[in-house]
Amino acid sequence: MILCITEKPSVGRDIARILGANTQRQGYYEGNGYCVTWTFGHLCTLKEPADYTLDWRRWSLSSLPMIPPKFGIKLIPQQSIETQFNTIKSLIEQCDEVINCGDAGQEGELIQRWVMQKAGCNKPIKRLWISSLTDESIREGFEHLRSHKDLEPLYTAGLCRAIGDWILGINATRLYTIKYSLDRQILSVGRVQTPTLALVVNRQKEIENFIPKDTWELKTTYRDTLFSSALKPFEKQEDGMTIVQDCAQYPLVVTDIEKKKGKEAPPRLFDLTSLQVECNKKFGMGADATLKAIQSLYEKKLATYPRVDTTYLTDDMYPKCKGILNGICHHFNDIIQPLRGEKLKKSKKVFDNSKVTDHHAIIPTGQPLPETLSVDERNVYDTIALRFISVFYPDCQFEQTVVKAEAGKYKFKASGRVITDQGWKFVYQSRKGIYSTVDAEKAEDNKDEELAVLPAFTKGESGPHVPKLVKKTSQPPKYYTEGTLLKAMETAGASVEDEELREALKANGIGRPSTRAAIIEILYKRGYIRKERKSLRATPAGIDLISVIQEELLKSAKLTGIWEGRLRQIERGEYSAAEFIAQLKQMISEIVISVLKDNSNRRIATAPVETAKSADSKPSAKSRSNKKKETDG
């Protein structure tokens, strides 16, 4: 008998149906030589401090740092979990072979291996690895099962992440709570949540300490067109007025007209973070709401695996794309119609095997769309579908015009762009209310003069013009929104708009795509940040916590990004897991010594937050079964 272990009952039902295991039993299905059972997300977790020694039950500085000689796992103490685990253990003992059908990702690998480990599994194991839950994808996955051994580095990286979060989260939380908390209220500190909080706090301080500065730029209006001067902005208005008066004595002469054609490629497909950013901008959806919606679409077989960090597809997906487009044409026929009868465009910016490891970008599966989707689900689905359709459209073509002019010795320039072929932009402009984010931002900020449409100029023409000074006041940086904070986490705090550079920085981003939304939720629940409209603000408790933490290793997004990069190297088998854990052990030991030397007697008060849990507590089994989260200490 072959035993399949899935991560959710719903996935178990689908796999059982496809395999012909049609007889339902208590906690599993059987038939056709198969048994199909399931977990409820995490059934096991790392042991808590008191599980190693009773001395660690009491919070005391003398017990820190707590580092077990060997980390162990335990079953989460809940009746339903214990019952299902016993079912799995019994089936493992009876079977000849196990197929791990958990979610195809790092945490999915950790969940299933911990259960098999706890059950004492010594049977041959294979791995089902799929990117969508459609019947076709499941059947194809069973035809190409992967080796259990091949996924060992992925499990090792997940284990290192969990142990690292335990070492830093539990020790640092106890340390700072005992040393600095008022009335022993929990001061939660973690490997990812603390540098994320530091990003919000530091941005808020930048804004509060910002001193605006006025400058004056020389401009002139000729034939209803605004020309900008090549001169540097003036720091004193009176200096600029002298130039304005001098410049006004001369006519403006057009000295050169340069026209060149340009093109703009479609935006990249979505990874989870960019999808969360887009939905935050377009619909005001929080990161967690977007993750819930795309996870639901995945489980309804409408979208591919969501917890991904690549924006590319593999080459073998190309032949399937026409079928996917045909599958969704009922809802998008007007924008898919122009692609019919044509060979689909295949761009290296979309299809690149070297940019895909375990899963490709998020795209629709091509399954028929039900009418029962929630508003959030429909918004997220439309967003990924429109992006998928757009990548097969031609580039947007435009003509860029630069007009140079002079007034005496003063040089000016005006730029404009005329779109000659909408290309992929037709996809967005045909959908009322859903536009290219880039264009929407430019229109809102009104900063990009290159988008202006210019009248026809002739080289050598001249005439009167109206020079003037335009006052510019420097602006502080903007408060983070959930969307911009996600981007900052992805790039370890670097401010990056260029998509290719953003891709390169992903290797050292903080957190994983699947956990970043949960980290933001933790900061809300701990009472460290709050939301004002879309803006994120640090609370006094959050500001005080970052202020009292002097160890840069705990609060630097850049340094945390380096640790994340090492975890990714472990995942690829390129870095030693033992060395990673050893470094974390050394780091927490140094932090404990440093904090104990502080004689400032500072105290931090946190506002009571009902949903906050201590670093030692674990989410309820119900919450863990609904969604995997990185508790991050």
WOQUIJO-V769650 format. One line per field, one symbol per residue. phi: phi as a letter, one per 40 degrees, with the letter a starting at -180 (. if undefined). psi: psi as a letter, one per 40 degrees, with the letter a starting at -180 (. if undefined). A space follows every 50 residues. Layout:
phi: ???
psi: ???
//
This chain:
phi: .bbbbccadccdcccccccgccccbcgabaifgbbbbacbgcbbacccdc ccaccccccaccccccbccacbbacccadcccccccccccccccccabbc bcdcacccccdccccccccgcbcdbbbcbbbabcdccccccccbcccdcc cdccccccccccccccdcccccccdccccbccffccbcbacbccccccdc cccccdccccbcbcbbbcbabbfgbcbbccccdccbcccccccdcccccb ccbccabbbacbabccccccccccccccccccbgcccccccccccccccc gcbcdccbbbbbbccccdcccccccccbcdcbdcccdcccgbcccbbccb badccbbcbcccaccgcdcccccccccccccdccccccccccccccbabc bbbbabbgccbbabbabbccadfccddcccbdgbbcdccccccccfbccc ccccccbbdgcaicabcabbcbbcbcccdcbcccccccccbfgccbbccc ccdccddbcbgbdcbccccccdccccgcbabbfcccbccdcccccccccc ccccbcccccccccccccccdcgbaccccccccccccccccdccccccbc gcbbbbccbcccbccccbdcccccccacbccfg
psi: hhhhhieiddddddddddeegehhaheiiiifeihhaiafbhdiiiiide ddiddedhhiddeiihhidhiiiihhghddddddddddddddddidihhh fihgidddddddddddddefheihhihhhieieiddddddddefiihddd eddddddddddddddddddddddddddddeihffihhhhidddddddddd ddddddddehhihhihihiihhfehhiiieiiihdhdddddddddddeei ihhhdihhhiiiihiiiiihidddddddddddeehiddddddddddddde ediihdgifieiiidedddedddddddeddefddeddeeieihhhhieed hhdeehcdiaihiieeiihieeiiddddddddddddddddeeiiihhihh hhhiiigbehiiihiihhhdhdbdddddeehhehihdddddddddfegee eihiihihheiiiiigiihhhhhiiiiiiiidddddddddefehhhdhdd ddddeddfihiideeddddddddddefdiihhbeihhhidddddddddhe hdddehdddddddddddddddefeihddddddddddddddddddddehfd fiihhihhhdeiiideiiiiddddddhhihdf.
//
